[in-house]
Amino acid sequence: MALAGRAALRWGARLPSPCPAAAPLCRPAWLPAAGGRPYSSRGQEKLDMAAYPVESIRNFSIIAHVDHGKSTLADRLLEITGTISKTDRNKQVLDKLQVERERGITVKAQSASLFYNHEGINYLLNLIDTPGHVDFSYEVSRSLSACQGVILVVDANEGIQAQTVANFYLAFEAQLSIIPVINKIDLKNADPERVEKQIEKLFDIPTDECIRISAKQGTNVEKVLQKVIEKIPPPQCNTAEPLKALVFDSTFDHYRGVIANIALFGGEIAKGQKIVSAHTKKRYEVNEVGILTPDEQPTHKLYAGQVGYLIAGMKEVTEAQIGDTLFLYKQRVEPLPGFKTAKPMVFAGMYPIDQTEYNNLKSALERLTLNDSSVTVHRDSSLALGAGWRLGFLGLLHMEVFNQRLEQEYNMSVILTAPTVPYKAVLSSAKLIKEYGKDQITIISPAQFPDKLSVSEYLEPTVLGTIVTPHEYIGKIITLCQDRRAVQKDMLYIDENRVMLKYLFPLNEIVVDFYDALKSLSSGYASFDYEDAGYQSADLIKMDILLNGNPVEELATIIHNDKAYAAGKLLCERLKETIPRQLFEIAIQAAIGKKIIARETLKPYRKNVVAKCYGGDITRRMKLLRKQAEGKRLMRKIGNVEVPRDAFIRVLKRETDK
């Protein structure tokens, strides 16, 4: 029997399926013929999406604070609708990236199409699971553009947190239907009544509209699906109109090129059709269309109101711009508004460890920025670190995740310099205004910092921060905020135990270690979220580092005058530890203009020239010591301090042990 089985496999014959076609666990009876979770997009019967008119389509997102159970709820919804089989291994099914599984957070918004029968009608539900961290709010706002409603998940134990408030207002401003869901009611310390009161007080949503669930155990999750169908409206579009498709995400495949995730706002799309990109004006032939369940499942066509993927032979990563509109050849339409471009909050230099890897890193950056369009890239070069790029990120976690993805997905190890923020200068010099063609310039590196004499004022970026904390930590948190030059704007008691504080922060003060300090002060209970609040006037200076009186351009920093002394002292101490000793003394100084604000002295190596003197006159010893000191002075005049590359890396790299 075993030999017969092997022979059958060798000649390509199919063995009987271990799961009979009629078994209810394999596929619910109400699903279409190719329903259930497809494990491969090859050789499967294609779905007919014409069975789902616009009236039976619901597009929705799941939004929440970090770790409130979005991905777990998505797993249960996929199981209930039969999209994936029910097993104990279903944890974070939609979190496909290695970095997401390692950190336990969602980084990329992922979509999946679910089929659900409600009161005898088959519905197509397009679900998008979104990230919860403030650094990825751009992913959330992009996802909401393809939806008509959201499920707002709140932890029954933690209650409303800072990012819950931010995500609610994103959905509220987009005029989407909001379904409040209180998760984790199975926990010992869960208090759903308190959370319902918080939702009513902050968001003005009646308590009877909240659904209490346990996504982990599956309690009441079916009610969520029913509420989605009843409360969220179908998309407003028509199949009879010309094709209008919005590209809201894209990935790169080495064999098939760019795979674009699209939402259809009109018409229909099928294999073989000629389409045109509104952004690049290039023409393509559609090779494959389909839906994500959550794996790729090819279909005959996609119709208005549906969300799916498209492969059209786009070979270059620059061809699939997120926010682009696709339309049929010779049937031009008005392009969709697309997305507001992401505004980078943190800048860092990225350089290959070995300059021979420059082209490989360039290719990896192009492909990764296709998948993460919120990163801005500018060419840059450094005397110490060679050719590289200056990258703009939405926050510090975003920067760390991007670096981790480069290593895991493209096997690229890089040097990442300490993060900085973009400053502005209002010019007063007519010569500089003529040179730049405007009276206000943006400064993203210290080399661009103009002299104080030619500037009327410097501006620094600010953010409006929201902190939600238990009331017993208020004193410590207010002190921390004042140390960071923050100005209090509001203070509101959500209930008798929790307080919401609003502060105006200079971005530079929170960009590196504020979140860690907040968590340690509040024993991990406080949450933090921020939004851009424009620029404000600031007393900024450029701090130079001098080695034996010679400035080192790579180590110059832009800093607030109040913080200059502490930062200069720290940098000098770190340089003293990293620069190798020489045969002559090295003076390491931090200077603002001509004024020295901090100094460390690196002692020279010194030969014991008096070792041969064993007794005798003291003048002999003094003569030898004077001769040695004179030689050291001469050597210091002509000797150049070469800062080794690894010393630059250790000083410029951001401190990971903070």
Secondary structure, DSSP 8 states (H G I E B T S, - for coil): -HHHHHHHHHTT-----SS-TT-TTTS-TTS-TT-S--S-SSS---B-GGGS-GGGEEEEEEEESTTSSHHHHHHHHHHHTTSS---TT-SSTT--SHHHHHHTS--S-EEEEEEEEETTEEEEEEEEE---SGGGHHHHHHHHTT-SEEEEEEETTT-S-HHHHHHHHHHHHTT-EEEEEEE-TTSTT--HHHHHHHHHHHH---GGG-EE-BTTTTBTHHHHHHHHHHHS------TTS--EEEEEEEEEETTTEEEEEEEEEESEEETT-EEEETTT--EEE--EEEEESSSEEEBSEEETT-EEEEE----SGGGS-TT-EEEETT---------------EEEEEEESSGGGHHHHHHHHHHHHHH-TT-EEEEEEETTTEEEEEEEESSHHHHHHHHHHHHHHH---EEEB--B--EEEEE--HHHHHHHTSSEEEE-SGGG---GGGEEEEEEEEEEEEEEEEGGGHHHHHHHHHHTT-EEEEEEESSSSEEEEEEEEEHHHHTTTHHHHHHHHTTT--EEEEEEEEEEEE-EEEEEEEETTEE-GGG-EEEEGGGHHHHHHHHHHHHHHHS---SS-EEEEEEETTEEEEEEEE------TTTT--SS-HHHHHHHHHHHHHHHHHHHHH------HHHHHHHHB--TT-
